[in-house]
């Protein structure tokens, strides 16, 4: 690990160490791993029979989404005023924002 940090901080020669034991810190250089080397994801027999993955990436994507469910959220770029988006509610900030909006409205009139 010291060699890896030294490489990034001081531009020294990168080490050739490859550590793939999951009980130790993983050190895998770019291009030295693949989904075939990693193996199959931890899925139950029920899940494997239910999915129709054509590639190992699709199989891992299904396993990932099963473990970390994806939520449909509104696209912040599509919201006209992100301060009014319910996804970003902050009572303390919203009350201060309302006060500032009132002051701004009074000044403009």
N, C-alpha and C positions, 0 to 999 in steps of 0.2 A: 504494500500500500504506500509505503514511504517513497518508493521509486516512481509510482504512478503520480503522486502529488508533485514530486520533484520535476517530473517530465512536464507537467502542465504549468507549473509556476516558473521554472527556470529554463525551459526548453532543452532539457537534457535528453539523452538517448532513452527512448521508451523501452521498457523491459519486455522480454519475450515470454513472460510468465502467463500461463493459461490456467485459471482456477475455475473448475466447473462443479466442484463439490458444493451442494446447496447448504451444507452445514458450516461452510466457511465463507468469507467475503468473496463474491463472484468477481472474477477478472477475466473478461472475454474481449479480446481486441476486435475491432470492426472487421467483418467478413470471415471470422473464425467460428461462426455458429450458423445453424440453419434449423428450420422447423423439424426436419427429419432427424437431426441429431438430438433435438430437445425431446422428441417423442410425442405421444398422444396426450391430450389434456385429461385431467381427472374428471371423467364423466361417468354417470351411472349407465348400466345397460339400457335402462328405459330411455334415457336421453339420447344415447347413440342410435337406437332404433327409430327415434322420432325426427331426427334431423337429416337433411339431405345436403351435406357438405361435399363439394367437389374437390376442394383443395385443403391441405392442412391449415392454411390461414383461416379459411371459413370455419373449420372445426374449432380452432383456438378462439376465434371471434365469438362463436356461440357460447363456449365455456366462459369466456370473460364476461359477456353480457348476462349470463346466468348468475355469476358471482357478484357482479356490479351492475344491477339493473339500470338501464338508460331511461332517463325521464325526458318527456317532451316538454321543452320550455320555450317560451317566446324568444324570438330572435331579437337581441337588444338593438340590432341595426334597424329593425323594422318598427320599433317603438318610437313614436314622435317625441315624447319627453321621457327619458329614462328615469327621471326623478319621480314620475308617477307610476312606474312599473311596480306592481305588487310584489314581484320577485325580490325587489331590493328595498323592502320596507325597513326603516330604522326610525322608531318613534322619536328619539331625541333629535336626530338630524332633521326629520320631517317637520317637527315643531319649530325649529330654528329657521328652516327654509320657509315655512309659512309666514313667520314674522318678517323675514327679509322681503318676501313677495309683497306683503302689506305695505312695508315702508317704500318699496319701489313704486307701488301703485299710487301711494300718496304723493310722492315726489313728481310723478308724471302728470298728475292732474292739477 
